[in-house]
């Protein structure tokens, strides 16, 4: 007991002899030394490594996002070898759960579901869904290899998506053997998947917001996939009716001398639909002199505005009545 009392007295005596400002100074320099050590041997090396790896990670997530789009548009197929007619609406966030329900009414998983008179009207997409969903799960696993370079939101979002992708089975015969008898579903279509499909679509739109803000993505990995990546959302904004937002983007790009030539039609449409018709028509005439593609191949660029009299005058002046003929535009 005497030893502990003596030790405590000694410690108190030492502390008493240390001035408070000296104590604070020692603490400050200790913390500063620890901070410098952490910066030099931890933060800076990790930051450099992240800047080198993150462009690849962002490309992989962008590729995952595009593959997910393929999965989402499958309910909107009209035939086996055709793409969806609603691609712009899908990207722009305009699809509802009712849309999924309506379009899945004439889809089934495989030929075993074509057992009644409605079978001739069904399109089998189960094998494609199985292949695409498995590919997405494999892509997600490859992304997780670089988990230290992912944000918490990216990790959680990809996990939610892959989980929902595998909720339903896309393969197998429609019949169930019970008590020696084979029972088949009363309704063979895929409308029961509409709610889950819409939830996946909602997650797709969340992922799209993240992906299109990427700053480090290495588009040189595959130019055909990430072509004009920085302008992807401008076209989506147009289909959402955000015309002035698009025009602001074009205005800033013009200041930077980085106007995207492939989006001139979007710029024209936005000018026209915001009431700047005179400016829009002048711009249209200028572009028709630069772009020599026939009108029949540009028909979607005008969003049916070619029926407007002022637009028709410009088109006829630039290309002639024959090239503009309604039959030619519609028959293509």
C-alpha positions in Angstrom: 0.0 0.0 0.0 2.9 2.3 0.8 4.4 1.5 -2.6 1.3 2.6 -4.5 1.0 5.8 -2.4 4.6 6.6 -3.1 4.1 5.9 -6.9 1.0 8.1 -7.1 2.8 10.9 -5.2 5.7 10.7 -7.7 3.4 10.8 -10.7 1.5 13.8 -9.3 4.8 15.6 -8.6 6.0 15.0 -12.3 2.7 16.3 -13.7 2.8 19.3 -11.5 6.2 20.2 -12.8 5.0 20.0 -16.5 3.5 23.3 -17.7 0.1 23.0 -19.3 1.3 24.7 -22.5 4.1 22.2 -22.9 1.7 19.3 -22.4 -0.6 20.6 -25.1 2.4 21.2 -27.4 3.5 17.6 -27.0 0.0 16.3 -27.7 -0.3 18.5 -30.8 3.1 17.3 -32.2 2.2 13.7 -31.5 -1.1 14.0 -33.4 0.6 15.9 -36.2 3.3 13.1 -36.5 0.5 10.5 -36.6 -1.4 12.4 -39.2 1.7 12.8 -41.4 2.5 9.1 -41.0 -1.1 8.1 -42.1 -1.0 10.5 -45.0 2.4 9.3 -46.4 2.0 5.6 -45.8 -1.8 5.1 -46.1 -3.9 7.8 -47.6 -1.7 8.9 -50.5 -0.8 5.4 -51.7 -4.5 4.3 -51.5 -5.6 7.4 -53.3 -3.1 6.8 -56.1 -4.2 3.2 -56.4 -7.9 4.1 -56.4 -7.4 6.6 -59.2 -5.7 3.9 -61.2 -8.3 1.2 -60.6 -11.5 3.2 -60.3 -11.7 3.8 -64.1 -11.8 0.1 -64.7 -14.4 -0.4 -61.9 -16.7 2.3 -63.3 -16.5 0.7 -66.8 -17.5 -2.7 -65.3 -20.5 -1.2 -63.5 -21.5 0.7 -66.7 -21.3 -2.6 -68.6 -23.5 -4.2 -65.8 -26.0 -1.4 -66.3 -26.2 -1.9 -70.0 -26.7 -5.7 -69.6 -29.5 -4.9 -67.1 -31.1 -2.7 -69.7 -31.2 -5.7 -72.0 -33.0 -7.8 -69.3 -35.5 -5.0 -68.6 -36.5 -4.5 -72.3 -37.3 -8.2 -72.9 -40.9 -7.9 -71.8 -41.4 -5.2 -74.5 -40.1 -7.4 -77.4 -42.6 -7.8 -80.3 -40.6 -10.7 -81.9 -37.7 -12.9 -81.1 -35.1 -11.0 -83.1 -36.3 -7.4 -82.6 -35.4 -4.9 -80.0 -37.9 -3.1 -77.8 -39.8 -0.2 -79.3 -39.7 1.6 -75.9 -36.0 2.0 -75.4 -36.1 5.7 -75.0 -39.0 5.5 -72.6 -37.1 2.8 -70.5 -34.0 5.0 -70.2 -36.0 8.1 -69.4 -37.8 6.5 -66.5 -41.3 6.6 -68.1 -42.3 2.9 -67.7 -44.9 2.0 -65.1 -45.8 -1.3 -63.4 -48.9 -1.4 -65.5 -46.7 -1.3 -68.6 -44.9 -4.4 -67.5 -48.2 -6.1 -66.6 -49.6 -5.3 -70.1 -46.6 -6.4 -72.1 -46.0 -9.6 -70.1 -49.5 -10.7 -70.9 -48.3 -12.2 -74.2 -45.0 -13.6 -72.9 -44.3 -17.0 -71.5 -41.2 -18.9 -70.4 -40.9 -21.7 -72.9 -42.8 -23.8 -75.4 -44.3 -26.0 -72.7 -46.6 -23.1 -71.9 -48.1 -23.0 -75.4 -50.8 -25.5 -74.5 -54.0 -23.6 -75.3 -55.5 -21.6 -78.1 -53.7 -18.5 -77.0 -50.3 -20.2 -77.4 -49.8 -19.0 -81.0 -49.8 -15.4 -79.7 -47.2 -15.9 -77.0 -43.5 -15.1 -77.3 -41.1 -17.4 -75.3 -38.4 -15.4 -73.5 -37.5 -17.6 -70.5 -34.2 -18.9 -72.0 -33.1 -15.4 -72.8 -34.0 -14.2 -69.3 -32.1 -17.1 -67.7 -29.0 -16.5 -69.8 -29.0 -12.7 -69.2 -29.7 -12.9 -65.5 -26.9 -15.5 -65.0 -24.5 -13.3 -67.0 -25.5 -10.3 -64.8 -24.8 -12.3 -61.6 -21.4 -13.3 -63.0 -20.6 -9.7 -63.9 -21.5 -8.6 -60.4 -19.1 -11.2 -58.9 -16.3 -9.8 -61.1 -17.2 -6.3 -59.8 -17.1 -7.5 -56.2 -13.4 -8.5 -56.7 -12.7 -4.8 -56.5 -15.0 -4.2 -53.5 -12.6 -1.9 -51.8 -13.0 0.5 -54.7 -16.8 0.5 -54.6 -19.0 2.8 -52.6 -21.4 1.4 -50.1 -24.4 2.5 -52.3 -23.0 0.7 -55.3 -22.4 -2.5 -53.4 -25.9 -2.5 -51.9 -27.6 -1.6 -55.2 -25.9 -4.3 -57.2 -26.7 -6.9 -54.5 -30.4 -5.9 -54.5 -30.6 -6.2 -58.3 -28.9 -9.6 -58.5 -31.1 -10.9 -55.7 -34.3 -9.8 -57.5 -33.1 -11.2 -60.8 -33.1 -14.7 -59.3 -36.4 -14.6 -57.4 -38.2 -16.5 -60.1 -37.1 -19.5 -62.1 -37.0 -19.0 -65.9 -36.6 -22.6 -66.9 -38.5 -25.9 -66.4 -41.7 -27.5 -67.7 -45.0 -25.8 -66.9 -46.6 -29.0 -65.6 -46.5 -30.2 -62.1 -47.1 -33.9 -61.3 -49.5 -34.3 -58.3 -51.1 -37.6 -57.4 -50.3 -39.1 -60.8 -51.9 -36.2 -62.7 -50.1 -33.3 -64.5 -51.5 -29.9 -63.5 -50.8 -26.8 -65.6 -51.3 -23.1 -64.6 -54.6 -21.6 -65.5 -52.9 -18.6 -66.9 -49.6 -19.4 -68.7 -48.3 -15.9 -69.3 -45.7 -14.0 -67.2 -47.8 -11.2 -65.9 -47.1 -12.5 -62.3 -43.6 -11.1 -62.7 -44.7 -7.6 -63.4 -44.2 -6.3 -59.8 -40.8 -7.8 -59.4 -39.8 -6.5 -62.9 -40.9 -3.0 -62.0 -38.9 -3.2 -58.8 -35.8 -4.2 -60.8 -36.5 -1.3 -63.2 -36.7 1.1 -60.2 -33.3 -0.1 -59.1 -32.0 0.2 -62.7 -33.0 3.9 -62.7 -31.1 4.4 -59.3 -28.1 2.8 -60.8 -28.4 4.9 -63.9 -28.2 8.1 -61.8 -25.0 6.9 -60.3 -23.4 5.6 -63.5 -24.1 8.7 -65.6 -22.2 10.8 -63.0 -19.0 8.8 -63.3 -16.0 11.0 -63.8 -13.2 8.4 -64.1 -14.7 5.8 -66.4 -12.2 4.5 -68.9 -14.2 4.5 -72.1 -11.2 3.4 -74.1 -11.7 -0.1 -72.8 -14.5 -0.5 -75.3 -15.5 2.6 -77.4 -18.5 0.8 -78.9 -20.0 0.3 -75.5 -19.2 3.6 -73.9 -19.5 5.8 -77.1 -20.4 9.4 -76.2 -20.8 8.4 -72.6 -20.9 12.0 -71.3 -24.0 12.8 -73.4 -26.1 9.8 -72.5 -28.4 11.6 -70.1 -29.1 14.5 -72.4 -31.2 12.3 -74.7 -33.0 10.8 -71.7 -33.8 14.3 -70.5 -35.4 15.2 -73.8 -37.8 12.2 -73.6 -38.6 13.3 -70.0 -39.7 16.6 -71.4 -36.7 18.5 -69.8 -36.1 20.6 -72.9 -34.5 23.6 -71.2 -32.2 21.4 -69.2 -31.0 20.0 -72.6 -30.5 23.5 -74.0 -28.5 24.6 -71.0 -26.2 21.6 -71.6 -25.8 22.5 -75.3 -25.1 26.1 -74.3 -22.2 25.1 -72.0 -20.9 22.7 -74.6 -20.9 25.4 -77.2 -18.8 27.6 -74.9 -16.3 24.8 -74.5 -16.4 24.1 -78.2 -17.5 20.5 -77.5 -20.9 20.4 -79.2 -21.9 16.7 -79.9 -22.7 16.5 -83.6 -24.7 13.3 -83.2 -27.3 15.1 -81.0 -28.1 18.1 -83.3 -31.6 16.8 -83.9 -32.2 16.8 -80.1 -31.0 20.4 -80.0 -33.4 21.3 -82.8 -36.4 19.6 -81.2 -35.7 21.3 -77.8 -35.5 24.8 -79.5 -38.7 24.2 -81.4 -40.6 22.8 -78.4 -39.6 25.7 -76.1 -41.1 28.2 -78.5 -37.8 29.3 -80.2 -39.1 28.3 -83.6 -37.3 30.8 -85.7 -34.0 29.9 -84.1 -34.8 26.2 -84.5 -35.6 26.5 -88.2 -32.4 28.4 -88.9 -30.4 25.8 -87.0 -32.3 23.0 -88.9 -31.4 24.5 -92.3 -27.8 24.8 -91.3 -27.6 21.2 -90.2 -29.3 19.8 -93.4 -26.5 21.4 -95.4 -23.9 19.7 -93.3 -25.7 16.3 -92.9 -26.3 14.7 -96.3 -28.1 11.7 -95.0 -31.5 11.1 -96.7 -34.6 12.2 -94.8 -36.0 8.7 -94.8 -33.1 7.7 -92.5 -33.5 10.8 -90.4 -37.3 10.6 -89.9 -37.0 9.8 -86.2 -34.9 12.9 -85.7 -37.9 15.1 -86.3 -40.3 13.4 -83.8 -43.1 13.9 -86.3 -42.5 17.6 -86.6 -42.1 17.1 -90.3 -45.9 17.5 -90.5 -45.6 21.1 -89.3 -45.8 23.5 -92.1 -42.8 25.7 -91.2 -40.6 22.6 -90.8 -41.8 21.1 -94.1 -40.8 24.3 -95.9 -37.3 24.0 -94.6 -37.1 20.3 -95.5 -38.4 20.9 -99.0 -36.0 23.8 -99.6 -33.1 21.6 -98.5 -34.1 18.3 -100.0 -37.0 18.7 -102.3 -40.7 17.6 -102.3 -40.0 14.0 -103.4 -37.6 13.2 -100.6 -40.0 14.5 -98.1 -43.1 12.7 -99.3 -45.2 11.2 -96.5 -45.2 7.8 -98.2 -41.4 7.7 -98.3 -41.1 8.6 -94.6 -43.8 6.2 -93.4 -42.9 3.2 -95.6 -39.3 3.0 -94.4 
